[in-house]
Amino acid sequence: MAIRTILLRKKLADKRAEQEKLRSQMKGFKTREDEIAQQIQEATTEEEKAAVEAAVEELETSQATVKE
């Protein structure tokens, strides 16, 4: 029984560490999302708009990768 408890505690600790890592990544995504939103508002030329569009695509790809 004690061995089972140790095993379950280890699994729980691993899951909590993974959860904290994901929370940290999501916080980074939120920060990047805010930056991109500001860039969208400031973009005036076609080049700037294209750069912002590429940044949006990159962010969405990164977010989809983390969700998998």
GIBELWO-V581097 format. One record per residue. N is the residue number from 0. SS is DSSP state (H for helix, E for strand, L for the rest). PHI is phi in radians with two decimals (* if undefined). BURIAL is I if it has 9 or more other C-alpha atoms within 8 Angstrom, else O. Layout:
n:ss:phi:burial
N:SS:PHI:BURIAL
N:SS:PHI:BURIAL
This chain:
n:ss:phi:burial
0:L:*:O
1:H:-1.12:O
2:H:-1.12:O
3:H:-1.06:O
4:H:-1.09:O
5:H:-1.07:O
6:H:-1.06:O
7:H:-1.14:O
8:H:-1.14:O
9:H:-1.12:O
10:H:-1.06:O
11:H:-1.11:O
12:H:-1.09:O
13:H:-1.10:O
14:H:-1.13:O
15:H:-1.15:O
16:H:-1.12:O
17:H:-1.11:O
18:H:-1.09:O
19:H:-1.15:O
20:H:-1.07:O
21:H:-1.14:I
22:H:-1.08:O
23:H:-1.12:O
24:H:-1.11:O
25:H:-1.14:I
26:H:-1.13:O
27:H:-1.10:O
28:H:-1.12:I
29:H:-1.12:O
30:H:-1.08:O
31:H:-1.12:I
32:H:-1.07:I
33:H:-1.11:O
34:H:-1.11:O
35:H:-1.14:I
36:H:-1.05:O
37:H:-1.16:O
38:H:-1.12:I
39:H:-1.06:I
40:H:-1.14:O
41:H:-1.56:O
42:L:-1.18:I
43:L:-2.14:O
44:L:-1.52:O
45:H:-1.11:O
46:H:-1.12:O
47:H:-1.12:I
48:H:-1.11:I
49:H:-1.15:O
50:H:-1.13:O
51:H:-1.15:I
52:H:-1.07:O
53:H:-1.14:O
54:H:-1.14:I
55:H:-1.11:I
56:H:-1.06:O
57:H:-1.08:O
58:H:-1.10:I
59:H:-1.10:O
60:H:-1.14:O
61:H:-1.09:O
62:H:-1.13:I
63:H:-1.15:O
64:H:-1.13:O
65:H:-1.19:O
66:H:-1.19:O
67:L:-1.38:O
